[in-house]
Amino acid sequence: MKTKQQESITAGRRAEQEEALRVIGENAAEIIHELKAPLSNIMAYMQLIERRLQKAGVDTQDLPFPVLYQEIKRMGSLCQQSMALISATEEQPGPLDMGELCNGTAVLFRALTIAQGIDLVLEIPKELVYVFADENQLRRLLINLVANAAQVLRGYREDGRIKVSLKNADEGLVLMVQDNGPGMDAQTLERIFDRFYTTKKDGSGMGLPICAQIAKDCHGTLTVFSEVGQGSSFVLWLPAAQKAV
């Protein structure tokens, strides 16, 4: 059992760590902000060089312009995702109909899956409780989970399937995104929400940590269940609106 002195020392260390993280976050946000402008300038100049070469009669098909554009965009996306993790959200949350949000985003879901021949299933009951959250943030979380499932299914099997379902549960609402992909081993499961951890060649390791942060900001929880060869299930629980209010 800790003494009062030990508890005081622990609390002091925790306060020092929180202050250090706050300073690091502020510095990181400033650096990321300053990186965005040069990236845009580099992209613009690369496009200008490509156009001038084409006007001069140079065949640019064998030059790596598409690869360069893709990498610049990826760096910009990483900057944007990093800002989302270290910056506080300014949007004002309110009562939200998750069923309406899912149905309204279904077109985008199908765009993410149809090109790969993935079967997308939506199970959205009519009677659902409202949750207290920011609509844009939850839409972002939902799209991220579906996009992530589509990525793990890419090239894995011909009968890929993603199921998005909602149900009332435990004085709140449960959103589940399931896939029949390769699944994850225990080591990956332990680190899946760690920042910058990824098993993908072109992954940033930011998508799922952002989802976890959004769930936390909404006073909810995001968990994952998975086995190798058995697919994965991401489960988001959100409190009912009256509870959050």
C-alpha positions in Angstrom: 0.0 0.0 0.0 1.4 3.4 -1.0 2.1 6.1 1.6 0.9 9.6 1.1 4.5 10.7 0.3 4.7 8.0 -2.5 1.3 9.0 -3.8 2.4 12.7 -3.9 5.6 11.8 -5.7 3.6 9.7 -8.3 1.2 12.5 -8.8 4.0 15.0 -9.3 5.7 12.8 -11.9 2.4 12.3 -13.7 1.9 16.1 -13.8 5.5 16.6 -15.2 4.8 13.9 -17.8 1.5 15.6 -18.9 3.2 19.0 -19.1 6.0 17.5 -21.2 3.5 15.8 -23.5 1.6 19.1 -23.8 4.8 21.0 -24.9 5.8 18.2 -27.3 2.3 18.3 -28.8 2.4 22.1 -29.3 5.8 21.9 -30.9 4.8 19.0 -33.1 1.7 20.8 -34.2 3.8 23.9 -35.2 6.2 21.7 -37.2 3.5 19.9 -39.0 1.7 23.1 -39.8 5.0 24.5 -41.3 5.5 21.4 -43.4 2.2 21.6 -45.2 3.1 24.8 -47.2 6.4 23.4 -48.6 4.7 20.2 -49.6 2.1 22.2 -51.6 4.8 24.2 -53.2 6.8 21.1 -54.2 3.7 19.6 -55.7 2.9 22.8 -57.7 6.5 23.0 -59.0 6.6 19.4 -60.0 3.4 19.8 -62.0 4.9 22.9 -63.6 8.0 21.0 -64.6 6.0 18.2 -66.0 3.9 20.5 -68.1 6.9 22.4 -69.5 8.6 19.1 -70.4 5.5 18.0 -72.2 5.3 21.3 -74.1 8.9 20.8 -75.1 8.1 17.5 -76.7 9.6 15.3 -73.9 7.9 12.0 -73.3 7.2 12.1 -69.5 5.6 8.6 -69.3 8.9 7.0 -68.2 9.6 9.7 -65.6 8.5 9.1 -62.0 6.0 12.0 -61.8 3.0 9.9 -60.7 5.1 8.2 -57.9 6.4 11.6 -56.7 2.8 13.0 -56.6 1.6 10.0 -54.7 4.3 10.3 -52.1 3.8 14.0 -51.7 0.0 13.4 -51.1 0.8 10.6 -48.7 3.1 13.0 -46.7 0.3 15.6 -46.7 -2.2 13.0 -45.5 0.2 11.9 -42.7 0.5 15.6 -41.6 -3.3 16.0 -41.5 -3.8 12.8 -39.5 -1.1 13.8 -37.1 -2.8 17.1 -36.5 -6.0 15.2 -35.8 -4.3 13.3 -33.0 -2.5 16.2 -31.3 -5.1 18.9 -31.8 -8.3 19.3 -29.7 -11.5 19.1 -31.7 -13.4 22.4 -31.9 -16.7 21.0 -33.2 -19.7 21.1 -30.9 -21.2 17.6 -30.4 -24.9 17.0 -30.3 -27.6 14.2 -30.5 -26.8 12.1 -33.5 -28.8 9.4 -35.4 -26.1 6.8 -36.2 -28.5 4.9 -38.4 -29.0 8.0 -40.6 -25.2 8.6 -40.6 -24.5 5.0 -41.8 -27.2 5.1 -44.5 -26.0 8.5 -45.7 -22.5 7.3 -46.0 -23.4 4.0 -47.7 -22.6 5.4 -51.2 -19.1 6.1 -50.1 -18.8 2.6 -48.5 -19.8 1.0 -51.7 -17.3 3.1 -53.6 -14.6 1.7 -51.3 -15.6 -1.9 -51.9 -17.2 -2.3 -55.3 -14.0 -1.9 -57.2 -12.5 -4.9 -55.3 -15.6 -7.0 -55.7 -16.2 -7.0 -51.9 -19.7 -7.8 -50.7 -20.8 -5.0 -48.4 -23.7 -5.7 -46.0 -25.5 -3.1 -43.9 -27.7 -4.0 -41.0 -29.3 -0.8 -39.7 -32.5 -1.3 -37.5 -35.1 1.5 -37.6 -35.4 2.0 -33.9 -32.0 3.1 -32.5 -31.1 5.4 -29.6 -29.4 8.7 -30.3 -25.7 9.2 -29.3 -24.1 12.4 -28.2 -21.2 13.0 -30.5 -19.8 15.1 -33.4 -21.2 13.9 -36.7 -18.0 14.6 -38.7 -15.8 12.8 -36.3 -18.0 9.7 -36.2 -18.3 9.7 -40.0 -14.5 9.8 -40.2 -14.2 6.9 -37.7 -16.7 4.9 -39.7 -15.1 5.5 -43.1 -11.7 4.7 -41.6 -12.9 1.3 -40.3 -14.6 0.4 -43.6 -11.6 1.5 -45.6 -9.2 -0.4 -43.3 -11.3 -3.6 -43.8 -11.3 -3.1 -47.5 -7.5 -2.8 -47.5 -6.9 -6.0 -45.6 -9.2 -7.9 -48.0 -7.4 -6.5 -51.0 -6.0 -9.5 -52.9 -6.7 -11.9 -49.9 -9.8 -13.7 -51.2 -12.3 -13.4 -54.0 -15.4 -13.6 -51.7 -14.4 -10.7 -49.5 -17.2 -9.5 -47.2 -17.6 -6.5 -44.9 -20.6 -6.2 -42.5 -21.6 -2.9 -40.9 -24.2 -3.3 -38.2 -25.8 -1.2 -35.4 -27.8 -2.3 -32.4 -29.0 -0.9 -29.0 -27.0 -2.3 -26.1 -25.8 -1.5 -22.6 -27.6 1.9 -22.3 -26.1 3.0 -25.6 -25.4 2.0 -29.1 -23.0 -0.6 -30.6 -21.5 -0.2 -34.1 -19.7 -3.3 -35.4 -17.5 -3.5 -38.6 -16.6 -7.1 -39.4 -14.6 -8.6 -42.2 -13.6 -12.1 -43.3 -10.0 -11.1 -43.9 -6.7 -12.6 -42.7 -7.2 -11.6 -39.1 -4.5 -10.7 -36.7 -2.2 -12.5 -34.3 -1.9 -11.7 -30.6 1.2 -9.5 -31.1 -0.6 -7.3 -33.7 -3.7 -7.1 -31.5 -1.7 -5.7 -28.6 -0.3 -2.9 -30.7 -3.1 -2.2 -33.2 -4.0 1.1 -31.6 -0.4 2.3 -31.1 0.5 5.4 -33.1 2.6 4.7 -36.2 2.3 0.9 -35.8 1.3 -0.7 -39.1 1.6 -4.0 -40.9 0.9 -2.5 -44.3 3.6 -1.4 -46.8 2.0 1.9 -47.5 0.3 2.4 -44.1 0.9 5.4 -41.8 -0.1 3.7 -38.6 -2.4 6.6 -37.8 -5.9 5.5 -38.9 -6.8 3.2 -36.0 -5.3 5.4 -33.3 -7.4 8.3 -34.6 -10.5 6.1 -34.4 -9.6 5.2 -30.8 -9.2 8.9 -30.0 -12.5 9.8 -31.6 -14.2 7.0 -29.6 -12.7 8.4 -26.4 -13.7 11.9 -27.2 -17.3 10.6 -27.6 -17.1 8.9 -24.2 -17.2 5.6 -25.9 -14.9 2.6 -26.3 -13.4 0.9 -29.4 -12.3 -2.7 -29.1 -11.2 -5.3 -31.6 -11.6 -9.1 -31.8 -9.6 -11.1 -34.2 -8.0 -14.5 -34.9 -5.6 -15.4 -37.7 -7.6 -16.7 -40.7 -10.9 -15.8 -39.0 -11.2 -12.1 -39.9 -11.6 -9.1 -37.5 -14.4 -7.3 -35.8 -14.1 -3.7 -34.6 -16.7 -2.9 -32.0 -17.6 0.7 -31.0 -19.8 1.4 -28.0 -21.3 4.8 -27.5 -23.5 6.0 -24.6 -27.0 7.0 -25.3 -27.5 10.8 -25.8 -29.3 11.4 -22.5 -26.5 9.7 -20.6 -23.7 11.7 -22.3 -25.6 14.9 -21.8 
